[in-house]
């Protein structure tokens, strides 16, 4: 019954920044893994960033050095700080969380989330140049 709601998306120019938020509605974070994914039409949903229960993180190569994933101290809100945005960052962004240790938090497997976790509804990010 976990419900996740993303916010903070919008339309910006290349080089600008956005901060996405994902808030639990109904239940708190599972305490094991939280992640951001993104998807564009005609392509698979891909992992962008992940954070585990120990604070360990992993980033997809295209966003390394520009994006940062974090969560509040109470582990009720997940953030994605996106700096120096590029047109290729344009996508629908989804947050996800799960608690099963059968899932490798840093595998960035969307199918694993389908089976074991929870998705937000998505928020659109559009970057123009």
Residue pairs with C-beta under 8 A, 6 or more apart in sequence:
1 26
1 27
2 24
2 26
2 27
2 30
2 97
2 118
3 24
3 25
3 26
3 27
3 118
4 22
4 23
4 24
4 25
4 95
4 96
4 97
4 118
4 119
4 120
4 121
5 22
5 23
5 25
5 120
5 121
6 20
6 21
6 22
6 93
6 94
6 95
6 120
6 121
6 122
6 123
7 20
7 21
7 22
7 23
7 123
8 18
8 19
8 20
8 21
8 123
9 18
9 20
9 93
9 123
9 124
9 125
10 18
10 124
10 125
10 126
11 126
11 127
11 128
12 18
12 85
12 125
12 126
12 127
12 128
13 127
13 128
13 129
14 85
14 86
14 87
14 127
14 128
14 129
15 84
15 85
16 85
16 127
17 81
17 82
17 83
17 84
17 85
18 82
18 85
18 125
19 79
19 80
19 81
19 82
20 36
20 79
20 80
20 82
20 93
20 95
20 123
20 125
21 77
21 78
21 79
22 34
22 36
22 77
22 78
22 79
22 80
22 95
22 120
23 76
23 77
23 78
24 76
24 77
24 97
28 74
28 75
28 76
29 71
29 75
29 76
29 78
29 97
30 97
30 98
30 99
30 117
31 53
31 75
31 99
32 52
32 53
32 98
32 99
32 100
32 101
32 103
32 105
33 50
33 51
33 52
33 53
33 97
33 98
33 99
33 103
33 105
33 117
34 50
34 51
34 69
34 71
34 78
34 95
34 96
34 97
35 47
35 48
35 49
35 50
35 51
35 69
35 95
35 96
35 97
35 105
35 108
35 113
36 47
36 48
36 49
36 50
36 69
36 78
36 80
36 93
36 94
36 95
36 96
37 45
37 46
37 47
37 48
37 93
37 94
37 95
37 96
37 108
37 110
37 113
38 45
38 46
38 48
38 89
38 91
38 92
38 93
38 94
38 125
39 45
39 46
39 91
39 92
39 94
39 122
40 90
40 91
40 92
44 110
45 94
45 110
46 60
46 108
46 110
47 60
47 107
47 108
47 109
47 110
48 59
48 60
48 63
48 67
48 80
48 93
48 108
49 57
49 58
49 59
49 60
49 63
49 67
49 68
49 69
49 80
50 57
50 58
50 69
50 105
50 106
50 108
51 57
51 69
51 70
51 71
51 78
51 105
52 105
52 106
56 105
56 106
57 69
58 106
58 108
59 67
59 69
60 108
62 88
62 89
63 82
63 89
66 82
66 83
66 84
66 85
67 80
67 81
67 82
67 83
68 80
68 81
68 83
69 78
69 79
69 80
69 81
70 78
70 79
70 81
71 77
71 78
71 79
72 79
78 95
78 97
80 93
80 95
82 89
82 125
85 125
85 127
86 127
86 129
87 127
87 128
87 129
88 127
89 125
89 127
90 125
90 126
90 127
91 124
91 125
92 122
92 123
92 124
92 125
93 122
93 123
93 124
93 125
94 119
94 120
94 121
94 122
95 119
95 120
96 113
96 117
96 118
96 119
96 120
97 117
97 118
98 112
98 113
98 116
98 117
98 118
99 117
100 116
100 117
102 116
103 109
103 112
103 113
103 116
103 117
104 112
113 119
